[in-house]
Amino acid sequence: MDTKAIKALNDAHIINTYGERNLALVRGEGMSVWDAEGREYLDCFAGIAVASLGHCHPEVTDAICKQAQTLVHVSNLYYIEPQVQLAELLSRHSFADRWFFANCGATANEAAMKLARRYWTQKGAPKPEIITAEQSFHGRTIATITATGQPKYREGFEPLLPGLRYVPYNDLEALRQAITPQTGAVMLEPVQGEGGIRIPSTDYMKGVRELCDEQNVLLILDEVQTGMGRTGRLFAHEHFDIQPDIITLAKALANGVPIGALGCTEEVAQGFAPGTHATTFGGNPLSSAAALATLSVMTRPGFLEHVRTVGDHFRDGLYRLTEKHGAIKEIRSLGLMIGVEMTQPVKPVVDAMITAGIICGPAGPNVLRFVPPLIIETHHVDHVLNTLDRILGELQW
Ligand SMILES: *Cc1c(COP(=O)(O)O)cnc(C)c1O
């Protein structure tokens, strides 16, 4: 099918939640994707920070194929070999002792909110309130749009989940004042993704951890986007030298096969007992095998160092563009999670980049977002920088 035919079928049969788009991508390999007409693009968006090892990474593809020929799915009513291997490997590389596997970011965050509530109920002292940050993004289910600190995601879906409150991000005093005896958990992204690539100060993140300890509140870090090497550490909280009580993962965890995960300490894991939470698909053999292969590559020596080196190169290049183009307001980046805040909506820039053969995207209206596969090389980055330089020079704003 060509793009026109795909679009026609889409418009006839798909519920219109995504609006008009110009691309139908049909194939991928490494840093490249191809549209239905065979045109190649350099992918600097990775399906929103998902294909972190690049498209169709041979080791992940091999693991998927082997698992697909062995056993695609069984229920969590039975033990699942690749799932327990994945949990063991995740534990070895994180603070977490125990894992629950979900289907995506939203269902991992749902599990985290349920666990936090049940943990305190179990202790005989229910504390149902959960505090999240303004500008945050935690998913699209009713509970997670309620947790999401952006009214536009909640409008029209009321009544929402009771017990959620919002505080300004990166403002320790505001959090201190918001915590009450009813507060059971604080849920934050260690770098806000959809909210515009916002990086908190180390003092803030350390302060949040101390405050949570002081007030007996669980700290949930939503690392759905920041996790799995995206920021140059396997998990972004490592930059701040803190550990959460609960972490959630999804996007890049299986390099594109749908999966979500919740990790927590042994103590917090006691909040769930048999029968209290479950899922049909979460952590099934296929997605677990894909995640196991993905994590095996990401934890090899040199992998994260590469992310930091190329990330620094990208950031330095963007700083140079800032001096040249008044349209750039601020560069915010950590590893290969990169935001370029502009003085105006970035849609024309995104469109011009795609026309030039480079896929990037927005993070809110005024922020251009680059979340490329982590295998990106400096020569790709130089090409992106040169193209952006030219486009910003030509733009009639
Ligand atoms: C993408 C994202 C989610 C939602 O994940 P889904 O897989 O779309 O449900 C949640 N939290 C953060 C920080 C995200 O970036």
The ligand as an SDF file (V2000), in Angstrom:
LIG
                    3D

 15 15  0  0  0  0  0  0  0  0999 V2000
    4.8080    7.5930   27.8570 C   0  0  0  0  0  0  0  0  0  0  0  0
    4.7190    7.7980   29.3290 C   0  0  0  0  0  0  0  0  0  0  0  0
    3.7310    7.1760   30.1110 C   0  0  0  0  0  0  0  0  0  0  0  0
    2.6200    6.3670   29.5120 C   0  0  0  0  0  0  0  0  0  0  0  0
    3.0690    5.2070   28.9250 O   0  0  0  0  0  0  0  0  0  0  0  0
    2.0900    4.3620   27.9720 P   0  0  0  0  0  0  0  0  0  0  0  0
    2.9140    3.1800   27.6000 O   0  0  0  0  0  0  0  0  0  0  0  0
    1.7370    5.2410   26.8270 O   0  0  0  0  0  0  0  0  0  0  0  0
    0.9050    4.0090   28.7910 O   0  0  0  0  0  0  0  0  0  0  0  0
    3.7770    7.3480   31.4820 C   0  0  0  0  0  0  0  0  0  0  0  0
    4.7250    8.0940   32.0580 N   0  0  0  0  0  0  0  0  0  0  0  0
    5.6800    8.7120   31.3480 C   0  0  0  0  0  0  0  0  0  0  0  0
    6.7220    9.5110   32.0500 C   0  0  0  0  0  0  0  0  0  0  0  0
    5.7010    8.5920   29.9540 C   0  0  0  0  0  0  0  0  0  0  0  0
    6.6360    9.2330   29.2450 O   0  0  0  0  0  0  0  0  0  0  0  0
  1  2  1  0
  2  3  1  0
  2 14  2  0
  3  4  1  0
  3 10  2  0
  4  5  1  0
  5  6  1  0
  6  7  2  0
  6  8  1  0
  6  9  1  0
 10 11  1  0
 11 12  2  0
 12 13  1  0
 12 14  1  0
 14 15  1  0
M  END
$$$$
